């Protein structure tokens, strides 16, 4: 199945901004995060089709997964 993955801010460095990925039918949000070697402790917000998602949600054909790092500041 094909899923659009969007990375934001520091997660783009050395990776990509947006990419269509061909994935297995039982693929989860967490699998994509691990496959991209994004440290889970650096995750901020993850959206699946515009709604907050957790790592064990199963992706479907045509989904859009957006991955944001934690935001720092003060």
C-alpha positions as CSV (number, residue, x, y, z in Angstrom):
1,X,0.0,0.0,0.0
2,X,1.1,3.6,-0.5
3,X,1.2,6.1,2.4
4,X,2.4,9.7,2.3
5,X,4.9,10.5,5.0
6,X,5.7,14.1,5.9
7,X,8.6,15.1,8.2
8,X,8.9,18.4,9.9
9,X,11.6,20.6,11.3
10,X,14.8,18.8,12.5
11,X,13.4,15.4,11.3
12,X,14.0,16.5,7.7
13,X,17.7,16.8,8.1
14,X,19.3,13.9,6.2
15,X,15.9,12.4,5.3
16,X,13.2,14.1,3.3
17,X,10.4,16.6,3.5
18,X,7.6,14.5,2.0
19,X,7.7,11.0,0.4
20,X,5.2,8.4,-0.8
21,X,6.2,5.1,0.8
22,X,5.2,1.6,-0.3
23,X,4.4,-0.4,2.9
24,X,3.1,-3.7,3.9
25,X,-0.6,-4.0,4.7
26,X,-0.1,-4.5,8.5
27,X,2.4,-1.6,8.9
28,X,2.0,0.6,11.9
29,X,2.9,4.2,12.7
30,X,5.6,3.0,15.0
31,X,7.2,0.8,12.3
32,X,7.5,3.9,10.1
33,X,9.1,5.9,12.9
34,X,11.6,3.1,13.7
35,X,12.3,2.5,10.0
36,X,13.2,6.2,9.5
37,X,15.4,5.9,12.6
38,X,13.6,8.7,14.4
39,X,14.3,8.4,18.2
40,X,11.0,8.0,19.9
41,X,12.2,10.2,22.8
42,X,12.4,13.1,20.3
43,X,8.8,12.7,19.0
44,X,6.5,15.6,19.6
45,X,3.2,15.1,17.8
46,X,2.3,12.5,15.2
47,X,-0.8,13.0,13.0
48,X,-2.5,10.4,10.9
49,X,-4.8,12.1,8.4
50,X,-4.8,15.3,10.5
51,X,-5.7,13.6,13.8
52,X,-3.4,12.7,16.7
53,X,-2.0,9.1,16.4
54,X,-0.2,6.7,18.5
55,X,2.6,4.2,17.5
56,X,0.4,1.1,17.3
57,X,-2.2,2.4,14.9
58,X,-2.3,0.4,11.6
59,X,-1.9,2.5,8.4
60,X,-4.2,2.2,5.4
61,X,-3.9,2.8,1.7
62,X,-3.8,6.6,1.0
63,X,-3.1,7.7,4.6
64,X,-1.0,10.7,5.3
65,X,1.4,10.5,8.3
66,X,2.9,13.7,9.6
67,X,5.7,13.5,12.2
68,X,6.9,16.5,14.3
69,X,9.7,16.7,16.8
70,X,9.4,18.1,20.2
71,X,9.4,21.9,20.3
72,X,11.9,23.5,22.7
73,X,12.0,27.1,23.9
74,X,11.3,29.2,26.8
